[in-house]
Amino acid sequence: MKLYNEPRDKRVFVPKKSGGVALNFGHPVAWWILICMTIIPILIVAGVTIAYFA
């Protein structure tokens, strides 16, 4: 999967030809969306799971 990365494009969400939207990783807000919506929740779930089984 190729990431959309165009720093000159000021849009955070870019429409795809097949429908839906993609994040423009040339925009700093897209990285914060990725971190807050995927990486932090994964770390929380992993931490709680480890604490439960420890």
Protein Blocks (a to p, Z undefined) as FASTA:
>chain_A
ZZdddfklmbfbdcdfkgpjdddfkbmklmmmmmmmmmmmmmmmmmmmmmmmZZ
